[in-house]
Amino acid sequence: MNETFQAELRDVINRCSIENGSDTPDYILAEYLNNCRIAFNMAIKERQKHKAIEEANLRPCPFCGTKRTKINEWMYGAEVICECGGKGPEGYGESRKIVACDLWNRREEPKIS
C-alpha cells in the first residue's frame, strides 16, 4: 500500500504542479509526505498507549467507587470524568492531562463519621 499510495501522491503532486513552488522533484515530496503520514500514525499509537497508562493509574471515583473514569481533554484544559457524572478539578496548560490526573489522585477521601 505504501508504494501505491506514494506513487499516486507523486502523480497528484506532478499533475497539480505543486513541486514548482519549492523546486523539489515530485517523488521527493511524495516520499516526504508519506513519511509524515507514517510518523503521524506512530505518534497516534504512542499517544493512545500514554493515555491508557494515565487512565489505568487513576484512583476510583469518590462518588460511585468505580474506575469507570476517563480523561476529557480540550484545547486548553483537561479533567477526569466518571460515567456516574462525577468530575474532578480541571488542569490547564501544556501538562493539563497530567495536572488533572494528579488533582484527581491527590484529593482527600471523604470522611465517614
N, C-alpha and C positions, 0 to 999 in steps of 0.2 A: 504494500500500500504506500509506503514512504516514497518509493521510486516513482510510482504512478502519480501520486499527489505532487511531488516535486516537479515532475515533467509537465503536468497540467498547469501548475503555478508558473513555471518558466514560460509556457505558451501565453498565459494571460498577461504576464509582465511584458512580454515581447509584443503581443497584439495591441496592448494599450500604450506602448512606448514609455512605460514607467521607468525603465533603466536610463532614459535620456537625461533625467534630472541630476543623476549622480555620476553619469558616465561609467556605470558599473555594468558588466555583462549580465544579461538576464539569468543565466544559470547560477551565477554567484549570489544574486539577490534571492533567487528561489531557494537555494541551499540555506542561506541565512534565515529566511523566513520559516522554512521547515524546521531548522534547528531551534528557533524561538518557540515554535509550537511544541516541540518535544520538551524543551526546558520548562515551559509553562505547565505542561501536563505533569511533569515530575514535581514541580513546586506545589501543585494542587494535591498530589498524593501525600507529600510531606506535611502539608497543612492539615489534611484530614487525619494523619497519624498524630500530629501535635494536638489537635482538637480532641481526639479520642483520649489521649493521655490526660489532658487537663480535666475533661469531664469525668474520667474514671477516678480522679483524685478528689472530687467534691464530696463534702460531708452530706449526710442525709438532710432532707428538707426539715426545718424546725417546725413546720406547720402540720405536715402529714407523716413525717418519719420515713418516707420512701427516698430512693435515689433516682426518681424519675425526673431528673433535672437536666438542663442543657444551658449552654451559653448563648444568649441572644446578643448579637453584635450589630451595631450600625456604624455609620461613618465616624462619629466622634466618641462613641461610648459603647459600653457592654454591661450586661447584668446577667446574673444566674436566675433562671426561672424554673419553676416546677410545674408539672402537669396539673397540680391541685390549684394553681393560681398564685401560689406564693412566689415572691421575688425578693432578691437581695439588693443591697446598695449598688449604685451604678459606679463603674470605673471609667475614667476618661484618659485621654492622651494616647501616646504610642503603645503603651503597655496595658491598654484598657481591659483586655481579657484577663490578664494576669492579676490586675488590681481587683477586678470584680470577683474572681475566684478566691483571692486572698481575703477579701472582705467577707465573702460568704463563709469561708472556712474559719475565720477568726471570731465570728460572732459568739456572744455568750449564750450558753444553753439556758432555756427558761427554767427558773427555779420553781419547783413544785412544793407547795407548803402543806 
